[in-house]
Amino acid sequence: MRDKRGDTPQREFARKIGLAQSTIMRIENLDQNVTLETLEQLCKVFHADVPDLFPALHSPKVYPPISRPATVGESPLIHEKAPDDTRGRK
């Protein structure tokens, strides 16, 4: 998409199609998904098909897992069956 935009600055291009400059930047960096409506706008502006807007990826983008500190008493977020507690229960 960056190649198709050419020398037009992101800010100017974004205004022209009604998006924020930061949105254009994230789309060009492949960090943001786009709606079908936005894809349609881009295809009209560039007189192109969807595959023409984005480079072919040689490998999928892998995002690191989100980590956060566990709080006291919090159960793990693992979907495993808990062991049966048979102490005094029938």
PLY file of the C-alpha trace (Angstrom):
ply
format ascii 1.0
element vertex 90
property float x
property float y
property float z
element edge 89
property int vertex1
property int vertex2
end_header
0.00 0.00 0.00
2.90 2.33 0.81
4.21 1.94 -2.74
0.81 2.75 -4.21
0.49 5.89 -2.02
3.75 7.12 -3.57
5.02 10.56 -2.50
1.73 11.59 -0.91
2.37 12.04 2.84
0.44 9.73 5.15
-1.31 12.68 6.79
-2.54 14.10 3.48
-3.58 10.69 2.19
-5.41 9.90 5.44
-7.41 13.13 5.25
-8.29 12.41 1.65
-9.92 9.09 2.50
-11.23 10.03 5.95
-8.89 8.05 8.21
-6.41 9.05 10.87
-2.75 9.25 9.90
-1.93 6.77 12.68
-4.39 4.31 11.13
-2.64 4.54 7.76
0.71 4.00 9.49
-0.52 0.88 11.33
-2.11 -0.54 8.17
1.10 -0.01 6.21
3.14 -1.63 8.99
0.71 -4.58 8.99
-0.13 -3.87 12.64
-3.84 -3.20 12.15
-6.67 -5.09 10.56
-8.98 -3.14 8.31
-12.71 -3.27 7.83
-14.26 -4.25 4.55
-15.42 -0.66 4.18
-11.86 0.65 4.53
-10.57 -1.94 2.07
-13.22 -0.84 -0.38
-12.17 2.81 0.02
-8.51 1.95 -0.51
-9.26 -0.16 -3.58
-11.26 2.71 -5.11
-8.55 5.29 -4.38
-5.79 3.12 -5.83
-7.89 1.51 -8.59
-6.62 -1.83 -7.33
-7.74 -5.18 -5.97
-7.23 -6.13 -2.32
-4.14 -8.35 -2.91
-2.47 -5.43 -4.71
-2.56 -3.35 -1.50
-0.58 -5.69 0.71
2.68 -7.56 0.17
2.67 -11.34 0.34
3.80 -12.55 3.75
6.51 -15.17 3.71
5.65 -16.26 7.24
2.83 -15.37 9.58
3.36 -12.64 12.15
3.66 -14.10 15.63
2.75 -11.94 18.59
4.26 -12.62 22.03
1.89 -13.77 24.74
0.53 -11.15 27.07
1.93 -11.56 30.53
0.72 -9.96 33.69
1.53 -10.50 37.35
-0.68 -13.01 39.13
-2.62 -11.82 42.11
-2.75 -13.65 45.43
-5.34 -16.40 45.45
-5.87 -16.24 41.71
-6.39 -19.55 39.99
-4.28 -20.29 36.92
-5.81 -19.71 33.52
-5.26 -23.29 32.44
-8.15 -25.34 31.18
-7.40 -28.60 32.90
-9.65 -30.81 34.91
-9.05 -30.26 38.61
-8.08 -33.39 40.56
-10.97 -34.98 42.44
-11.00 -34.04 46.09
-12.25 -37.16 47.83
-11.36 -36.13 51.37
-14.47 -36.79 53.44
-16.89 -36.31 50.55
-19.18 -38.92 49.11
0 1
1 2
2 3
3 4
4 5
5 6
6 7
7 8
8 9
9 10
10 11
11 12
12 13
13 14
14 15
15 16
16 17
17 18
18 19
19 20
20 21
21 22
22 23
23 24
24 25
25 26
26 27
27 28
28 29
29 30
30 31
31 32
32 33
33 34
34 35
35 36
36 37
37 38
38 39
39 40
40 41
41 42
42 43
43 44
44 45
45 46
46 47
47 48
48 49
49 50
50 51
51 52
52 53
53 54
54 55
55 56
56 57
57 58
58 59
59 60
60 61
61 62
62 63
63 64
64 65
65 66
66 67
67 68
68 69
69 70
70 71
71 72
72 73
73 74
74 75
75 76
76 77
77 78
78 79
79 80
80 81
81 82
82 83
83 84
84 85
85 86
86 87
87 88
88 89
